[in-house]
């Protein structure tokens, strides 16, 4: 144990007794709640991007941030978008791309 940690615990024990030694939760910013509006990125991610209007062939976090901001008025950092996608049940997997005009019969040979 670090000397400063021991000193802090001695002071808490002196001031609060045994209740002061209970491990306390860390303070910090609470995560943003997932509202019905924030479930909508799932409706954007599941069908995938349309190359014409979206300009991409697969979603990246930075692309999703750029799409979500004008639609919902919420600015997300890439890392926060990754956390939101994880909470919505998405994994960091990427499907193998395929050309929209490819012929599956010719590929089966």
GISUL-V452962 format. One record per residue. N is the residue number from 1. SS is DSSP state (H for helix, E for strand, L for the rest). OMEGA is omega as a letter, one per 20 degrees, with the letter a starting at -180 (none if undefined). D_CENTER is the distance of its C-alpha to the mean C-alpha in Angstrom with 1 decimal. Layout:
BEGIN
N	SS	OMEGA	D_CENTER
N	SS	OMEGA	D_CENTER
END
This chain:
BEGIN
1	L	r	33.7
2	L	a	33.6
3	H	a	36.6
4	H	r	34.6
5	H	r	32.6
6	H	r	36.0
7	H	r	37.5
8	H	a	34.7
9	H	r	35.2
10	H	r	38.9
11	H	r	38.7
12	H	r	36.4
13	H	r	38.8
14	H	a	41.7
15	H	a	40.3
16	H	a	38.6
17	H	a	40.3
18	H	r	38.5
19	H	r	35.7
20	H	a	34.7
21	H	r	34.0
22	L	r	31.2
23	L	a	27.9
24	L	r	26.0
25	L	a	22.3
26	L	r	20.8
27	L	r	20.4
28	L	a	17.4
29	L	r	15.2
30	L	r	14.1
31	L	r	10.6
32	L	r	10.7
33	L	r	12.1
34	L	r	11.1
35	L	r	14.2
36	L	r	16.0
37	H	a	15.2
38	H	r	11.4
39	H	a	12.2
40	H	r	13.7
41	H	r	11.0
42	H	r	11.8
43	H	r	15.4
44	H	a	14.6
45	H	a	12.9
46	H	a	15.4
47	H	a	18.6
48	L	a	17.4
49	L	r	18.6
50	L	a	22.3
51	H	a	23.7
52	H	a	26.2
53	H	a	24.3
54	H	r	20.9
55	L	r	22.5
56	L	r	20.2
57	L	r	20.7
58	L	a	17.2
59	L	r	13.8
60	L	a	12.0
61	H	a	8.9
62	H	r	11.7
63	H	r	13.6
64	H	r	11.1
65	H	a	10.8
66	H	r	14.6
67	H	a	15.0
68	H	a	12.9
69	H	a	14.8
70	H	a	18.3
71	H	a	17.7
72	H	r	16.1
73	L	a	17.0
74	L	r	13.7
75	L	r	12.8
76	L	r	9.3
77	L	a	9.2
78	H	a	8.0
79	H	r	6.2
80	H	r	4.6
81	H	r	4.1
82	H	r	3.0
83	H	r	1.4
84	H	r	3.0
85	H	r	4.6
86	H	r	5.2
87	H	r	6.5
88	L	r	8.3
89	L	r	9.8
90	L	r	9.2
91	L	r	10.1
92	L	r	10.5
93	L	r	13.9
94	L	r	15.9
95	L	r	19.0
96	L	a	22.2
97	L	r	23.2
98	L	a	26.4
99	L	a	28.7
100	L	a	29.2
101	L	a	33.0
102	L	a	33.2
103	L	a	35.9
104	H	r	34.8
105	H	a	38.5
106	H	r	39.2
107	H	a	36.3
108	L	a	37.6
109	L	none	40.8
END
